[in-house]
Amino acid sequence: DAVEAVIPDTLTVVSVAGEKIRDWSLRKNGHDQVCRVELLKPVAGRYVLEIVSERAMENLPTRITIPAVKAGAVERQDGTLVIVPDDVVLQVPASDGLNRINAAGACEAAGWDPGRLAAAFSSYRFANPDYTCELAVAPLDAEISVTTKASLLVAENRAQFTAQMALEVRKAGVFGL
C-alpha cells in the first residue's frame, strides 16, 4: 500500500516522516514531482504524513509563489497554511482561495501545539489546494542603538582618547561593524 503527494519541482524534498513507512521515492511528472510513500501495511483511520521540502532563496528582496502540495488520488483536500518568518520581512501582495485565520485557529485546525506558531506572520485555511499566494520577501535590517562613553587623558607628552561603545541590536543580528 502507498500514499502519493504531488509537489512542485521548484522544491527539493528533504525528508519524509510518518509511521510504518517502508520506503519513499520521487518521480518527475511534468512541472511537478510525485512523492510515493510505501507503507509496511495498510492503515485505517487517521494517518499523518510529513513531507519537508525547501528551495534556495534568490537575492533579497524577491517575490515567491507559495507552493501547494497536493495529495494524490483523494476526493477532497482542505487544510491550513501558516507563514513563519525567520529574520526576513514578509508581505502578501496577492492571494486567492485562502481565508485568513488567527494563529491559534491554525494550531487548533492542524492539531499543533500553540507555542509552535508564536512567531507566525499569517495563517490561512483553504478549501482546496488550488490556492495561489504570492509572498514578497525582504531582508530584515538590524536596528542598532549605540551609547558611547568617551574620555580624554591629557598629559605633558601625550593625549590618549578612549571610546567605549555599548550596542543594543534589535530585530536582526549583525556580523560586523
Buried (B, 14 or more C-beta within 10 A) or exposed (E): EEBBBBBBEBBEBEEBEBEEBEEBEBEEEEEBBBBBBEBEEEBEEEEEBEBEBEEEEEEEEEEBEBBBBBBBEEEEBEBBBBBBBEEBBBEBEEBEBBEEBEBEBBBEBBEBEEEBBEEBBBBBBBEEBEBEBBBBBEEBEBEEEEEEEEEEEEEEEEEEEEEEEEEEEEEBEEEEE
